[in-house]
Amino acid sequence: MGLKEMPVKRIAISSFVVVAALTASLAGFQIRAQTTDQAWSTFLGGGQTDLQPNRIKIEYAEPEHPQVEPFRDMLIQRRPLEKVQEIFSPLRLPMDLTVRTKECGISNAWYRRPDITICYEYLRDIVEMAPKDMSPEGISPMDAIVGQFLFTAAHETGHAVFDLLDIPLFGRPEDDADQFAAHVLIKIGQQDARRLIEGAAYMYNEYIKNPTVTVRVTAFADVHGAPVQRLYNLLCLAYGENPDAFSDVVDKGYLPKSRAPACKQEWGEVDFAFQKLIYPYIDRKLLNDVLSKSWVPDRNKPPPRMTDVPQSVR
């Protein structure tokens, strides 16, 4: 054996010993392949060890002024927050998320960890803006109220989901929250999708009546999209998901024909993102329970009216 051969043999023997030691140390471990959902959950939220469904809590907060109390009582009787709680119960979140109605002094809704706030003033405006009878477009008062309320609740829940689950966003948060809400309304009850989408779209009714809009340039700096643009985005996603069910929104000009051809792709992108980024955090059994139910009350049932509460509250 030559002197030059010794180092090579030593290296080979050493390498064999290391490999043998690693093999022995791993022998007690069973390697399991992850499912697609598990892999995405690991990638997106591997450090979140306490993801649980049924994290949505609700509260009808006591108003500051006694005259608002009857309006709160009307909401408690109608139970809108209970519906929101059940719809979003399948979400597996790392902490409790409270959806609260309260008196704010302004008409608004927002998310600030760990709470979603929907102001009594905002809900009052939804009720007041709803058509008093069936609208010329075929939207009932109940559809307008339920659709707008659920869209707002889903929009703010979208903000919460992006925050609590560290969901990556490429676009503006407000646009993404709108897309989250549209996806929820379209999917939670296929038989109700049209009524929910049309009801949500009714909030933009006044803008549709005015085909020419003049605004300051700074209006386009708002974190939210322009109202009519948000309407077109909502209708486009609905049409893209089900062109047959929503064909008349194009035929009647509610969605411009120039926008319609791209809607299938727009829906596909949103649905793909939802499948990849949101569904890994959803309890499938609870989701099936949600999808099996109808979330729009019978049209023959009278909607909440401001006449149901004293004049001092209005």
C-alpha positions in Angstrom: 0.0 0.0 0.0 1.5 3.4 -1.0 1.5 6.4 1.3 -0.8 8.3 -1.1 -3.6 5.7 -0.8 -4.0 6.1 2.9 -5.9 9.4 3.1 -8.4 8.3 0.5 -9.2 5.1 2.4 -9.5 6.9 5.6 -12.0 9.4 4.1 -14.1 6.6 2.6 -14.2 4.7 6.0 -15.1 7.9 7.8 -17.9 8.7 5.4 -19.3 5.2 5.8 -19.3 5.6 9.6 -21.2 8.9 9.4 -23.8 7.5 7.0 -24.3 4.5 9.2 -24.7 6.6 12.3 -27.4 8.8 10.6 -29.2 5.8 9.4 -29.3 4.3 12.8 -30.5 7.6 14.4 -33.4 7.9 11.9 -34.4 4.3 12.1 -36.9 5.0 15.0 -38.7 7.7 13.0 -41.5 7.0 10.6 -41.5 9.4 7.6 -45.0 10.3 6.4 -45.9 12.1 3.2 -48.1 15.2 3.7 -51.3 15.8 1.9 -51.6 18.9 -0.2 -53.6 20.7 2.5 -51.1 19.7 5.2 -48.2 20.9 3.0 -49.8 24.3 2.4 -50.8 24.6 6.1 -47.1 23.9 7.0 -45.9 26.4 4.5 -48.3 29.1 5.3 -48.7 28.8 9.1 -46.3 26.2 10.4 -45.7 28.2 13.5 -49.4 28.4 14.4 -50.0 25.4 16.7 -53.4 26.2 18.0 -55.6 26.5 14.9 -59.1 25.7 15.8 -62.6 26.1 14.2 -65.5 27.7 16.0 -63.4 30.7 17.0 -66.0 33.3 16.1 -67.6 35.1 19.1 -70.4 37.6 18.8 -71.7 40.5 20.9 -74.5 43.0 20.6 -72.9 45.8 22.6 -75.0 48.0 24.9 -75.4 51.4 23.1 -74.2 54.6 24.8 -77.6 56.3 24.3 -80.8 54.8 25.5 -82.7 55.7 22.4 -80.6 53.3 20.3 -81.6 50.4 22.6 -84.7 49.5 20.6 -82.7 49.2 17.4 -80.3 46.8 19.2 -83.2 44.8 20.5 -84.5 44.5 16.9 -81.2 43.1 15.8 -81.0 40.6 18.6 -84.5 39.4 17.6 -83.4 39.0 13.9 -80.1 37.3 15.0 -77.8 38.5 12.1 -74.6 38.0 14.1 -75.5 34.4 14.9 -75.7 33.8 11.1 -72.2 35.3 10.7 -70.9 33.1 13.5 -72.2 30.0 11.9 -71.0 30.9 8.3 -67.5 31.5 9.5 -67.3 28.7 12.1 -65.3 26.4 9.7 -62.3 28.8 9.8 -59.5 27.4 11.8 -58.0 30.4 13.5 -55.2 30.9 16.1 -57.3 33.0 18.4 -60.9 34.0 19.0 -62.4 36.7 16.7 -65.2 38.7 18.1 -67.8 40.2 15.7 -69.5 43.1 17.6 -72.2 45.5 16.8 -72.0 48.8 18.7 -72.9 52.5 18.7 -70.0 54.3 17.1 -71.2 57.9 16.3 -70.4 57.2 12.6 -71.8 54.8 10.0 -68.9 52.4 9.4 -67.5 48.9 9.9 -63.8 47.9 10.5 -61.5 45.2 11.7 -58.9 45.7 14.4 -57.3 42.6 16.0 -59.0 40.7 17.5 -62.4 42.4 16.8 -64.7 43.2 13.9 -66.9 46.2 14.6 -70.1 46.9 12.7 -71.8 50.1 13.8 -75.4 50.3 14.7 -75.4 53.5 12.5 -74.2 51.5 9.5 -76.8 48.8 10.0 -79.5 51.4 10.3 -78.3 52.9 7.0 -78.6 49.5 5.3 -82.2 49.2 6.5 -83.1 52.7 5.4 -81.4 52.3 1.9 -83.2 49.0 1.1 -86.1 49.2 -1.3 -89.5 49.5 0.3 -91.0 47.0 -2.1 -89.6 44.8 -4.9 -87.2 46.9 -6.9 -87.6 47.3 -10.7 -84.5 45.0 -10.9 -86.3 42.3 -8.9 -84.4 42.8 -5.7 -86.5 42.4 -2.6 -86.1 44.4 0.6 -84.9 41.3 2.4 -82.4 40.4 -0.3 -80.9 44.0 -0.2 -80.6 44.0 3.6 -79.2 40.5 4.0 -76.9 40.7 1.0 -75.4 44.0 2.1 -75.0 42.9 5.7 -73.3 39.6 4.8 -71.0 41.2 2.2 -69.8 43.8 4.8 -69.4 41.1 7.5 -67.5 38.9 5.0 -65.3 41.8 3.9 -64.2 42.6 7.4 -63.7 38.8 8.1 -61.5 38.8 5.1 -59.2 41.4 6.7 -59.2 39.3 9.9 -58.3 36.1 8.1 -55.4 37.8 6.1 -54.1 39.2 9.4 -54.5 36.2 11.8 -53.3 33.6 9.3 -50.5 35.7 7.7 -52.0 35.3 4.3 -49.7 36.9 1.7 -51.3 39.6 -0.5 -50.1 41.0 -3.8 -52.9 43.6 -4.2 -54.5 46.3 -2.1 -56.0 44.8 1.1 -59.4 46.4 0.5 -59.6 44.9 -3.0 -58.6 41.5 -1.6 -61.2 41.8 1.1 -63.9 42.5 -1.5 -62.8 39.4 -3.4 -62.9 37.3 -0.2 -66.4 38.6 0.5 -67.6 37.9 -3.1 -66.2 34.4 -3.0 -68.0 33.7 0.3 -71.4 35.0 -1.0 -71.1 33.1 -4.2 -70.1 29.8 -2.6 -71.9 29.6 0.8 -75.3 28.8 -0.8 -75.3 28.2 -4.5 -79.1 28.3 -4.6 -78.9 31.7 -2.9 -75.9 33.2 -4.7 -77.9 35.3 -7.0 -80.1 36.8 -4.3 -77.0 37.5 -2.1 -74.9 39.1 -4.9 -77.8 41.2 -6.1 -78.6 42.3 -2.6 -75.0 43.3 -2.0 -74.9 45.1 -5.3 -78.0 47.2 -4.4 -75.8 49.4 -2.1 -74.4 50.9 -5.4 -77.9 51.5 -6.8 -77.6 55.3 -6.6 -74.4 55.3 -8.6 -76.0 53.2 -11.4 -78.7 55.8 -11.8 -76.1 58.4 -12.5 -74.0 57.3 -15.6 -71.7 60.3 -15.4 -69.7 60.9 -12.3 -67.4 63.9 -11.6 -65.0 63.6 -8.6 -61.8 65.2 -7.5 -58.6 63.4 -8.6 -57.8 62.7 -5.0 -60.8 60.4 -4.8 -58.7 57.8 -6.6 -56.2 57.8 -3.8 -58.7 56.2 -1.4 -57.7 52.8 0.0 -61.1 51.5 -1.3 -61.8 51.2 -5.0 -64.3 53.6 -6.6 -67.9 52.6 -5.7 -68.9 51.7 -9.3 -65.6 49.8 -9.8 -66.3 47.7 -6.7 -69.8 47.0 -8.2 -68.4 45.9 -11.5 -65.8 43.7 -9.8 -68.5 42.0 -7.7 -70.8 41.4 -10.7 -67.8 40.2 -12.8 -66.8 37.5 -10.3 -70.4 36.3 -10.0 -70.8 36.2 -13.8 -67.4 34.5 -14.2 -68.4 31.7 -11.8 -71.8 31.1 -13.3 -72.5 32.8 -16.7 -75.8 31.1 -17.1 -77.2 32.3 -13.7 -76.0 35.8 -14.1 -76.3 36.3 -17.9 -78.9 39.0 -17.6 -76.5 41.3 -15.7 -74.7 41.6 -19.0 -77.8 41.6 -21.2 -79.3 44.4 -19.1 -76.1 46.4 -19.0 -75.4 46.2 -15.3 -72.0 44.7 -16.2 -70.5 46.2 -19.4 -70.1 43.7 -22.3 -66.5 44.8 -22.7 -65.7 43.5 -19.2 -67.6 40.2 -19.4 -65.2 38.1 -21.5 -62.5 38.3 -18.9 -64.7 37.5 -16.0 -64.2 33.7 -16.2 -60.5 34.2 -15.8 -60.9 36.8 -13.0 -63.1 34.3 -11.1 -60.6 31.5 -11.8 -57.8 33.6 -10.3 -59.7 34.4 -7.1 -61.0 30.8 -6.7 -57.5 29.5 -7.2 -56.1 31.8 -4.5 -58.9 30.8 -2.2 -58.2 27.1 -2.8 -54.5 27.5 -2.1 -54.4 30.1 0.7 -57.8 29.8 2.5 -59.1 26.3 2.2 -56.2 24.6 4.1 -57.5 26.5 7.1 -61.1 25.4 6.8 -62.7 22.5 8.6 -64.3 20.5 5.8 -67.1 18.9 7.9 -68.3 22.3 9.2 -68.0 23.8 5.7 -70.3 21.1 4.3 -72.8 22.0 7.0 -72.7 25.7 6.0 -73.0 24.9 2.3 -76.0 22.7 2.9 -78.1 25.6 4.3 -79.9 28.6 2.9 -78.8 31.9 4.3 -81.5 34.1 2.7 -84.9 34.3 4.5 -88.1 33.7 2.7 -89.0 36.7 0.6 -92.5 36.6 2.0 -91.1 37.3 5.5 -91.2 41.0 6.2 -87.7 42.6 6.5 -86.6 44.7 9.4 -88.0 48.3 9.1 -87.0 51.5 10.8 -90.7 51.8 11.6 -90.2 48.8 13.9 -88.3 51.1 16.3 -89.3 54.4 17.9 -88.9 57.6 15.9 -86.1 58.9 18.3 -83.8 56.1 17.1 -84.1 57.0 13.4 
